[in-house]
């Protein structure tokens, strides 16, 4: 009976198997309110746990950011008066949120950082606020990662659907084989190959990203495009490979279900079966993965940006870790955690519009 209900996809709205008997007396609005409240609560709890971890982990590092900065100041200015040095140390500890007990620092971080996104000054570019530097780097990461993630998702799912639904076609086997060969290759190898061939040997693109922000709009956009092509291609290759393999597995399993066979017996065209039966039943898992990927673009692709010298948030995180810049680390990762949690929440709320089998119950 379950497969029969799934087979008649347009009738799933009225299929009794997808409603809980305990919820028969509840109105649709009440079900939605309960569903919405639980999802909001889960989202808040996820964010709180995530930011708690990133607050405590940097404080386990052996280096002290305040002492690092004092060392840099003394190396440039020579000897300092001990009283002035101690006053500077206290001032820096207050500015970096390191004054008081660990619990007091944690409370201050939750109030200023999580609720107001005020992470204090950056150690690397003192006294510039960390949030201001993040806002400078973030657009580059969004342009690169958001675009490549969406393109890879669309291409990978279309190819994966063909590979899983029409397994016997030669083109499907070739594309699947390319994806299987590409996906296990470590990212940095593909990035280095692209860099050596197209930047070093052929000279078509810059070896390290060099964005000209001093000239006019045309010069800026042209340099941004040239600096983004190789990182984007390397991310597309691996990203598309993963989506192909994932969608192929899902659609291949769905294509063998009884309701798909029943649709064929009824003489429904293959294109309709692939679009309305196989794709719509397989895409839900892919939408969940896409939501997490879109949230993750706020932290940047660290390996991509480091190899190509791309001025994104990933490069910023690497610099912050090397220089023990607590405020910058907290700022970058907090934004990423919030973005991933909110993306997942939004997808949870729109699931029933994507798949009628799911109800707010």
C-alpha beads as a LAMMPS data file, in Angstrom:
LAMMPS data file: protein, C-alpha beads

361 atoms
360 bonds

1 atom types
1 bond types

-500.0 500.0 xlo xhi
-500.0 500.0 ylo yhi
-500.0 500.0 zlo zhi

Masses

1 110.0

Atoms # bond

1 1 1 0.000 0.000 0.000
2 1 1 2.893 2.362 0.751
3 1 1 4.366 1.929 -2.718
4 1 1 0.931 2.403 -4.260
5 1 1 0.555 5.730 -2.466
6 1 1 4.029 6.815 -3.527
7 1 1 3.330 5.780 -7.106
8 1 1 0.313 8.062 -7.377
9 1 1 2.393 11.148 -6.707
10 1 1 -0.288 13.785 -7.403
11 1 1 -2.569 12.110 -4.852
12 1 1 -0.066 12.142 -2.007
13 1 1 -1.840 15.154 -0.520
14 1 1 -4.724 12.876 0.448
15 1 1 -2.840 9.661 1.184
16 1 1 -3.785 8.589 4.751
17 1 1 -0.472 6.863 5.418
18 1 1 1.350 10.179 5.820
19 1 1 -0.800 11.516 8.649
20 1 1 -0.389 10.611 12.286
21 1 1 -3.548 9.475 14.058
22 1 1 -2.573 11.518 17.112
23 1 1 -2.723 14.710 15.044
24 1 1 -6.153 14.226 13.430
25 1 1 -7.799 16.730 15.749
26 1 1 -5.135 19.402 15.256
27 1 1 -5.583 22.175 12.741
28 1 1 -2.996 22.785 10.012
29 1 1 -2.054 26.102 11.628
30 1 1 -1.408 24.431 14.981
31 1 1 0.752 21.755 13.358
32 1 1 2.770 24.425 11.595
33 1 1 3.264 26.413 14.816
34 1 1 4.561 23.333 16.650
35 1 1 6.819 22.399 13.747
36 1 1 8.099 25.975 13.431
37 1 1 8.792 26.310 17.182
38 1 1 10.729 23.039 17.339
39 1 1 12.828 23.963 14.301
40 1 1 13.609 27.421 15.698
41 1 1 14.601 25.858 19.030
42 1 1 16.859 23.351 17.270
43 1 1 18.467 26.143 15.222
44 1 1 19.177 28.262 18.316
45 1 1 20.608 25.260 20.182
46 1 1 22.864 24.386 17.238
47 1 1 24.215 27.929 17.022
48 1 1 24.809 28.093 20.778
49 1 1 26.712 24.777 20.852
50 1 1 28.782 25.772 17.813
51 1 1 29.843 29.196 19.088
52 1 1 30.595 27.720 22.524
53 1 1 33.094 25.346 20.951
54 1 1 34.779 28.064 18.902
55 1 1 34.998 30.297 21.978
56 1 1 36.886 27.749 24.059
57 1 1 39.054 26.070 21.383
58 1 1 41.224 29.147 20.512
59 1 1 41.851 29.671 24.221
60 1 1 43.511 26.263 24.302
61 1 1 46.192 27.463 21.857
62 1 1 49.670 27.712 23.437
63 1 1 50.192 31.281 22.187
64 1 1 48.714 34.423 23.743
65 1 1 47.535 37.094 21.239
66 1 1 48.195 39.940 23.671
67 1 1 51.786 38.818 24.320
68 1 1 52.290 38.341 20.570
69 1 1 51.177 41.893 19.928
70 1 1 53.311 43.310 22.744
71 1 1 56.283 41.451 21.260
72 1 1 55.632 43.063 17.879
73 1 1 55.352 46.526 19.479
74 1 1 58.587 46.084 21.455
75 1 1 60.429 44.843 18.382
76 1 1 59.545 48.080 16.591
77 1 1 59.891 50.569 19.444
78 1 1 62.619 49.004 21.580
79 1 1 62.537 49.082 25.378
80 1 1 59.370 50.218 27.135
81 1 1 58.754 51.444 30.658
82 1 1 57.459 48.502 32.797
83 1 1 54.532 50.583 34.079
84 1 1 53.516 51.600 30.553
85 1 1 53.970 48.016 29.394
86 1 1 51.643 46.691 32.090
87 1 1 49.066 49.387 31.325
88 1 1 49.232 48.452 27.627
89 1 1 48.843 44.786 28.480
90 1 1 45.700 45.460 30.565
91 1 1 44.256 47.695 27.851
92 1 1 44.816 45.063 25.151
93 1 1 43.292 42.300 27.258
94 1 1 40.148 44.384 27.716
95 1 1 39.929 45.180 23.991
96 1 1 40.450 41.546 22.989
97 1 1 37.859 40.285 25.469
98 1 1 40.448 38.454 27.591
99 1 1 39.862 40.366 30.818
100 1 1 38.225 38.617 33.769
101 1 1 37.401 34.966 34.342
102 1 1 36.662 32.543 31.521
103 1 1 32.954 32.646 32.373
104 1 1 32.912 36.460 32.219
105 1 1 34.699 36.382 28.855
106 1 1 32.157 33.839 27.601
107 1 1 29.192 35.979 28.681
108 1 1 30.706 39.055 27.052
109 1 1 31.307 37.116 23.836
110 1 1 27.702 35.862 23.671
111 1 1 26.335 39.387 24.208
112 1 1 28.677 41.324 21.927
113 1 1 29.789 38.747 19.377
114 1 1 26.780 36.492 18.864
115 1 1 23.983 39.029 19.365
116 1 1 25.656 42.162 17.975
117 1 1 28.445 40.705 15.774
118 1 1 30.957 42.932 17.544
119 1 1 34.132 40.874 17.847
120 1 1 36.473 43.643 18.913
121 1 1 39.699 44.779 17.212
122 1 1 41.785 42.500 15.036
123 1 1 45.249 41.576 16.229
124 1 1 46.573 41.460 12.662
125 1 1 45.326 44.937 11.759
126 1 1 45.033 46.603 15.139
127 1 1 43.001 48.697 15.938
128 1 1 40.693 47.968 12.950
129 1 1 37.583 46.036 14.100
130 1 1 37.497 42.392 13.033
131 1 1 33.959 42.809 11.689
132 1 1 35.070 45.568 9.328
133 1 1 37.836 43.382 7.869
134 1 1 35.437 40.448 7.465
135 1 1 33.018 42.690 5.543
136 1 1 35.870 43.550 3.167
137 1 1 36.807 39.921 2.464
138 1 1 33.324 38.354 2.538
139 1 1 32.021 39.587 -0.871
140 1 1 34.906 37.868 -2.691
141 1 1 34.136 34.573 -0.988
142 1 1 30.422 34.880 -1.758
143 1 1 31.057 35.675 -5.430
144 1 1 33.333 32.654 -5.836
145 1 1 31.800 30.008 -3.580
146 1 1 28.109 30.818 -4.007
147 1 1 28.302 30.836 -7.798
148 1 1 30.331 27.634 -8.094
149 1 1 28.177 25.798 -5.525
150 1 1 24.924 26.573 -7.351
151 1 1 26.335 25.748 -10.799
152 1 1 27.879 22.496 -9.553
153 1 1 24.608 21.506 -7.869
154 1 1 22.528 22.077 -10.996
155 1 1 24.937 20.378 -13.410
156 1 1 25.727 17.510 -11.033
157 1 1 22.069 16.712 -10.355
158 1 1 21.097 16.786 -14.019
159 1 1 23.956 14.471 -14.997
160 1 1 23.449 12.276 -11.921
161 1 1 19.755 11.900 -12.721
162 1 1 20.563 10.695 -16.231
163 1 1 23.275 8.366 -14.944
164 1 1 20.943 6.798 -12.372
165 1 1 17.703 6.742 -14.348
166 1 1 19.170 5.712 -17.705
167 1 1 22.027 3.477 -16.655
168 1 1 22.387 1.761 -20.019
169 1 1 23.109 4.896 -22.068
170 1 1 26.738 5.192 -23.103
171 1 1 26.905 8.939 -22.374
172 1 1 25.651 8.339 -18.821
173 1 1 28.356 5.758 -18.182
174 1 1 31.088 8.047 -19.544
175 1 1 29.997 11.014 -17.400
176 1 1 29.655 8.829 -14.330
177 1 1 33.138 7.401 -14.915
178 1 1 34.647 10.892 -15.188
179 1 1 32.957 11.919 -11.928
180 1 1 34.167 8.799 -10.107
181 1 1 37.731 9.438 -11.301
182 1 1 37.717 13.117 -10.340
183 1 1 36.042 13.009 -6.957
184 1 1 38.640 10.964 -4.987
185 1 1 41.535 13.152 -6.200
186 1 1 42.729 15.477 -3.393
187 1 1 41.616 19.021 -4.047
188 1 1 45.041 20.591 -3.826
189 1 1 46.364 18.319 -6.602
190 1 1 43.704 19.508 -9.070
191 1 1 44.275 23.115 -8.007
192 1 1 48.054 22.812 -8.426
193 1 1 47.706 21.146 -11.844
194 1 1 45.457 23.971 -13.057
195 1 1 47.838 26.532 -11.612
196 1 1 50.941 24.957 -13.203
197 1 1 49.363 24.425 -16.648
198 1 1 47.257 27.559 -17.148
199 1 1 49.104 30.084 -14.971
200 1 1 52.766 29.020 -14.992
201 1 1 53.174 27.267 -18.358
202 1 1 50.617 29.022 -20.581
203 1 1 50.419 32.284 -18.648
204 1 1 46.716 32.734 -19.354
205 1 1 45.881 33.568 -15.749
206 1 1 47.822 35.110 -12.832
207 1 1 49.756 32.679 -10.644
208 1 1 48.378 34.432 -7.561
209 1 1 45.168 36.446 -7.522
210 1 1 45.838 40.113 -8.179
211 1 1 42.695 42.229 -8.037
212 1 1 43.141 45.840 -9.158
213 1 1 40.906 47.930 -6.912
214 1 1 42.645 51.226 -7.675
215 1 1 41.572 51.628 -11.294
216 1 1 38.124 52.090 -12.809
217 1 1 35.184 49.690 -12.682
218 1 1 36.190 47.946 -15.921
219 1 1 39.739 47.325 -14.700
220 1 1 38.465 46.051 -11.354
221 1 1 35.898 43.657 -12.841
222 1 1 38.383 42.369 -15.422
223 1 1 41.041 41.594 -12.806
224 1 1 38.414 40.005 -10.528
225 1 1 37.213 37.748 -13.342
226 1 1 40.753 36.620 -14.277
227 1 1 41.595 35.972 -10.628
228 1 1 38.417 33.938 -10.073
229 1 1 38.414 31.617 -13.106
230 1 1 40.997 29.036 -11.960
231 1 1 39.678 28.791 -8.366
232 1 1 36.141 28.498 -9.726
233 1 1 37.056 25.730 -12.217
234 1 1 38.864 23.713 -9.542
235 1 1 35.880 23.979 -7.195
236 1 1 33.424 23.132 -9.989
237 1 1 35.286 19.967 -10.979
238 1 1 35.215 18.420 -7.530
239 1 1 31.824 19.834 -6.557
240 1 1 30.128 18.570 -9.703
241 1 1 31.718 15.146 -9.267
242 1 1 30.273 14.811 -5.777
243 1 1 26.745 15.864 -6.837
244 1 1 26.823 13.442 -9.802
245 1 1 27.779 10.490 -7.603
246 1 1 25.240 11.408 -4.936
247 1 1 22.325 11.978 -7.334
248 1 1 23.182 8.895 -9.352
249 1 1 22.941 6.741 -6.245
250 1 1 19.634 8.279 -5.153
251 1 1 17.967 8.247 -8.571
252 1 1 19.227 4.739 -9.324
253 1 1 17.589 3.420 -6.151
254 1 1 14.376 5.339 -6.808
255 1 1 14.188 4.117 -10.428
256 1 1 13.935 0.526 -9.167
257 1 1 10.978 1.219 -6.869
258 1 1 7.622 -0.419 -7.575
259 1 1 5.802 2.860 -8.227
260 1 1 8.236 3.646 -11.084
261 1 1 7.679 0.218 -12.631
262 1 1 3.940 0.711 -12.253
263 1 1 4.199 4.069 -14.039
264 1 1 5.967 2.367 -16.943
265 1 1 3.257 -0.312 -17.115
266 1 1 0.700 2.485 -17.417
267 1 1 2.560 3.802 -20.468
268 1 1 3.656 7.095 -18.951
269 1 1 6.462 8.694 -21.040
270 1 1 10.010 8.211 -19.741
271 1 1 10.615 11.965 -19.512
272 1 1 7.565 12.358 -17.277
273 1 1 8.649 9.445 -15.093
274 1 1 12.146 10.862 -14.765
275 1 1 10.919 14.367 -13.920
276 1 1 7.831 13.714 -11.762
277 1 1 8.635 10.371 -10.158
278 1 1 12.393 9.819 -9.978
279 1 1 13.714 13.385 -9.718
280 1 1 11.120 14.707 -7.250
281 1 1 11.625 11.691 -4.993
282 1 1 15.435 11.955 -5.124
283 1 1 16.041 15.687 -4.924
284 1 1 14.982 16.182 -1.285
285 1 1 18.264 14.855 0.110
286 1 1 20.162 16.990 -2.388
287 1 1 18.306 20.111 -1.271
288 1 1 19.369 19.429 2.325
289 1 1 23.005 19.059 1.258
290 1 1 22.727 22.227 -0.842
291 1 1 21.478 24.201 2.158
292 1 1 24.493 23.145 4.202
293 1 1 26.814 23.933 1.294
294 1 1 25.327 27.405 0.849
295 1 1 25.728 28.108 4.547
296 1 1 29.318 26.927 4.368
297 1 1 30.281 29.438 1.675
298 1 1 30.422 32.132 4.369
299 1 1 33.555 30.524 5.789
300 1 1 35.149 30.354 2.360
301 1 1 37.038 27.487 0.761
302 1 1 40.259 27.672 2.735
303 1 1 42.389 25.444 0.502
304 1 1 41.171 27.166 -2.672
305 1 1 41.913 30.643 -1.438
306 1 1 45.306 29.757 0.036
307 1 1 46.599 28.028 -3.107
308 1 1 45.447 30.765 -5.470
309 1 1 46.031 33.653 -3.064
310 1 1 42.365 34.608 -3.372
311 1 1 41.362 37.400 -0.949
312 1 1 38.431 35.632 0.701
313 1 1 37.353 34.645 4.189
314 1 1 39.221 31.329 3.927
315 1 1 42.526 33.165 3.553
316 1 1 41.516 35.443 6.410
317 1 1 40.872 32.451 8.704
318 1 1 44.287 30.978 7.854
319 1 1 46.056 34.245 8.694
320 1 1 44.080 34.579 11.922
321 1 1 45.046 31.060 13.043
322 1 1 48.747 31.625 12.301
323 1 1 48.746 34.865 14.311
324 1 1 46.411 33.661 17.102
325 1 1 43.917 36.404 16.296
326 1 1 41.079 35.205 18.555
327 1 1 38.653 37.922 17.520
328 1 1 39.067 37.255 13.798
329 1 1 38.722 33.479 14.252
330 1 1 35.593 33.927 16.358
331 1 1 34.108 36.384 13.872
332 1 1 34.653 34.262 10.745
333 1 1 33.486 30.979 12.232
334 1 1 30.532 32.499 14.098
335 1 1 29.204 33.927 10.836
336 1 1 29.651 30.517 9.188
337 1 1 27.818 28.663 11.988
338 1 1 24.910 31.102 11.939
339 1 1 24.686 30.915 8.133
340 1 1 24.663 27.096 8.023
341 1 1 22.080 26.865 10.821
342 1 1 19.765 29.418 9.202
343 1 1 20.105 27.767 5.781
344 1 1 19.138 24.406 7.259
345 1 1 16.198 26.016 9.084
346 1 1 14.898 27.606 5.888
347 1 1 15.101 24.279 4.036
348 1 1 13.291 22.492 6.884
349 1 1 10.455 25.006 6.619
350 1 1 10.066 24.703 2.839
351 1 1 10.364 20.888 2.695
352 1 1 6.598 20.341 2.403
353 1 1 6.503 22.573 -0.677
354 1 1 9.239 20.478 -2.288
355 1 1 7.837 17.076 -1.343
356 1 1 4.082 16.710 -0.589
357 1 1 4.751 13.508 1.411
358 1 1 6.124 15.625 4.270
359 1 1 3.714 17.387 6.588
360 1 1 4.113 19.825 9.454
361 1 1 3.360 17.136 12.019

Bonds

1 1 1 2
2 1 2 3
3 1 3 4
4 1 4 5
5 1 5 6
6 1 6 7
7 1 7 8
8 1 8 9
9 1 9 10
10 1 10 11
11 1 11 12
12 1 12 13
13 1 13 14
14 1 14 15
15 1 15 16
16 1 16 17
17 1 17 18
18 1 18 19
19 1 19 20
20 1 20 21
21 1 21 22
22 1 22 23
23 1 23 24
24 1 24 25
25 1 25 26
26 1 26 27
27 1 27 28
28 1 28 29
29 1 29 30
30 1 30 31
31 1 31 32
32 1 32 33
33 1 33 34
34 1 34 35
35 1 35 36
36 1 36 37
37 1 37 38
38 1 38 39
39 1 39 40
40 1 40 41
41 1 41 42
42 1 42 43
43 1 43 44
44 1 44 45
45 1 45 46
46 1 46 47
47 1 47 48
48 1 48 49
49 1 49 50
50 1 50 51
51 1 51 52
52 1 52 53
53 1 53 54
54 1 54 55
55 1 55 56
56 1 56 57
57 1 57 58
58 1 58 59
59 1 59 60
60 1 60 61
61 1 61 62
62 1 62 63
63 1 63 64
64 1 64 65
65 1 65 66
66 1 66 67
67 1 67 68
68 1 68 69
69 1 69 70
70 1 70 71
71 1 71 72
72 1 72 73
73 1 73 74
74 1 74 75
75 1 75 76
76 1 76 77
77 1 77 78
78 1 78 79
79 1 79 80
80 1 80 81
81 1 81 82
82 1 82 83
83 1 83 84
84 1 84 85
85 1 85 86
86 1 86 87
87 1 87 88
88 1 88 89
89 1 89 90
90 1 90 91
91 1 91 92
92 1 92 93
93 1 93 94
94 1 94 95
95 1 95 96
96 1 96 97
97 1 97 98
98 1 98 99
99 1 99 100
100 1 100 101
101 1 101 102
102 1 102 103
103 1 103 104
104 1 104 105
105 1 105 106
106 1 106 107
107 1 107 108
108 1 108 109
109 1 109 110
110 1 110 111
111 1 111 112
112 1 112 113
113 1 113 114
114 1 114 115
115 1 115 116
116 1 116 117
117 1 117 118
118 1 118 119
119 1 119 120
120 1 120 121
121 1 121 122
122 1 122 123
123 1 123 124
124 1 124 125
125 1 125 126
126 1 126 127
127 1 127 128
128 1 128 129
129 1 129 130
130 1 130 131
131 1 131 132
132 1 132 133
133 1 133 134
134 1 134 135
135 1 135 136
136 1 136 137
137 1 137 138
138 1 138 139
139 1 139 140
140 1 140 141
141 1 141 142
142 1 142 143
143 1 143 144
144 1 144 145
145 1 145 146
146 1 146 147
147 1 147 148
148 1 148 149
149 1 149 150
150 1 150 151
151 1 151 152
152 1 152 153
153 1 153 154
154 1 154 155
155 1 155 156
156 1 156 157
157 1 157 158
158 1 158 159
159 1 159 160
160 1 160 161
161 1 161 162
162 1 162 163
163 1 163 164
164 1 164 165
165 1 165 166
166 1 166 167
167 1 167 168
168 1 168 169
169 1 169 170
170 1 170 171
171 1 171 172
172 1 172 173
173 1 173 174
174 1 174 175
175 1 175 176
176 1 176 177
177 1 177 178
178 1 178 179
179 1 179 180
180 1 180 181
181 1 181 182
182 1 182 183
183 1 183 184
184 1 184 185
185 1 185 186
186 1 186 187
187 1 187 188
188 1 188 189
189 1 189 190
190 1 190 191
191 1 191 192
192 1 192 193
193 1 193 194
194 1 194 195
195 1 195 196
196 1 196 197
197 1 197 198
198 1 198 199
199 1 199 200
200 1 200 201
201 1 201 202
202 1 202 203
203 1 203 204
204 1 204 205
205 1 205 206
206 1 206 207
207 1 207 208
208 1 208 209
209 1 209 210
210 1 210 211
211 1 211 212
212 1 212 213
213 1 213 214
214 1 214 215
215 1 215 216
216 1 216 217
217 1 217 218
218 1 218 219
219 1 219 220
220 1 220 221
221 1 221 222
222 1 222 223
223 1 223 224
224 1 224 225
225 1 225 226
226 1 226 227
227 1 227 228
228 1 228 229
229 1 229 230
230 1 230 231
231 1 231 232
232 1 232 233
233 1 233 234
234 1 234 235
235 1 235 236
236 1 236 237
237 1 237 238
238 1 238 239
239 1 239 240
240 1 240 241
241 1 241 242
242 1 242 243
243 1 243 244
244 1 244 245
245 1 245 246
246 1 246 247
247 1 247 248
248 1 248 249
249 1 249 250
250 1 250 251
251 1 251 252
252 1 252 253
253 1 253 254
254 1 254 255
255 1 255 256
256 1 256 257
257 1 257 258
258 1 258 259
259 1 259 260
260 1 260 261
261 1 261 262
262 1 262 263
263 1 263 264
264 1 264 265
265 1 265 266
266 1 266 267
267 1 267 268
268 1 268 269
269 1 269 270
270 1 270 271
271 1 271 272
272 1 272 273
273 1 273 274
274 1 274 275
275 1 275 276
276 1 276 277
277 1 277 278
278 1 278 279
279 1 279 280
280 1 280 281
281 1 281 282
282 1 282 283
283 1 283 284
284 1 284 285
285 1 285 286
286 1 286 287
287 1 287 288
288 1 288 289
289 1 289 290
290 1 290 291
291 1 291 292
292 1 292 293
293 1 293 294
294 1 294 295
295 1 295 296
296 1 296 297
297 1 297 298
298 1 298 299
299 1 299 300
300 1 300 301
301 1 301 302
302 1 302 303
303 1 303 304
304 1 304 305
305 1 305 306
306 1 306 307
307 1 307 308
308 1 308 309
309 1 309 310
310 1 310 311
311 1 311 312
312 1 312 313
313 1 313 314
314 1 314 315
315 1 315 316
316 1 316 317
317 1 317 318
318 1 318 319
319 1 319 320
320 1 320 321
321 1 321 322
322 1 322 323
323 1 323 324
324 1 324 325
325 1 325 326
326 1 326 327
327 1 327 328
328 1 328 329
329 1 329 330
330 1 330 331
331 1 331 332
332 1 332 333
333 1 333 334
334 1 334 335
335 1 335 336
336 1 336 337
337 1 337 338
338 1 338 339
339 1 339 340
340 1 340 341
341 1 341 342
342 1 342 343
343 1 343 344
344 1 344 345
345 1 345 346
346 1 346 347
347 1 347 348
348 1 348 349
349 1 349 350
350 1 350 351
351 1 351 352
352 1 352 353
353 1 353 354
354 1 354 355
355 1 355 356
356 1 356 357
357 1 357 358
358 1 358 359
359 1 359 360
360 1 360 361
